[in-house]
Amino acid sequence: MATIKKSKKDESQTILTVSGVLTREEIIHAFEDFVQHDVTPFLLWDFTDADLSNISKEDMEQIITVTKTYAHLRKNGKTALLVPTDLSFGISRMYEAFIEIREHPLTINAFRSREKALAWLVKSV
């Protein structure tokens, strides 16, 4: 079971900081809470202390289906995935590929560095 903490950097950026073993259900619940209560165009998922090893291809497809449903609430939105470990980075790169195949309307990129992730988020779309 994971812990997910939400914080707003400013009116345009939200950070979801995850620790522990993460499940598809927890990702979907945190994302739905984000879009339904305090949506911002720019989102950083900080997986530095998270274990993504239980996330399967099917989980990724379900997550994409849910996030596409709410994409209209984040026009020109961008999501950065902070994933410093090799395993998490590899899983996140697979997610990026699925996003592209499924023609997700938002831009999503994986980063190993928090500084690079935050800089990319605020860079002009």
Buried (B, 14 or more C-beta within 10 A) or exposed (E): EBEBEBEEBEEEBBBBBBBEBBBBEBBBEBBBBBBEEEBBBBBBBBBBEBBBEEBEEEBBBBBBEBBBEBEEEBEEBBBBBBBBBEEBBEBBEBBBEBBEEEEBEBBBBBBBEBEEBBEBBEEEE
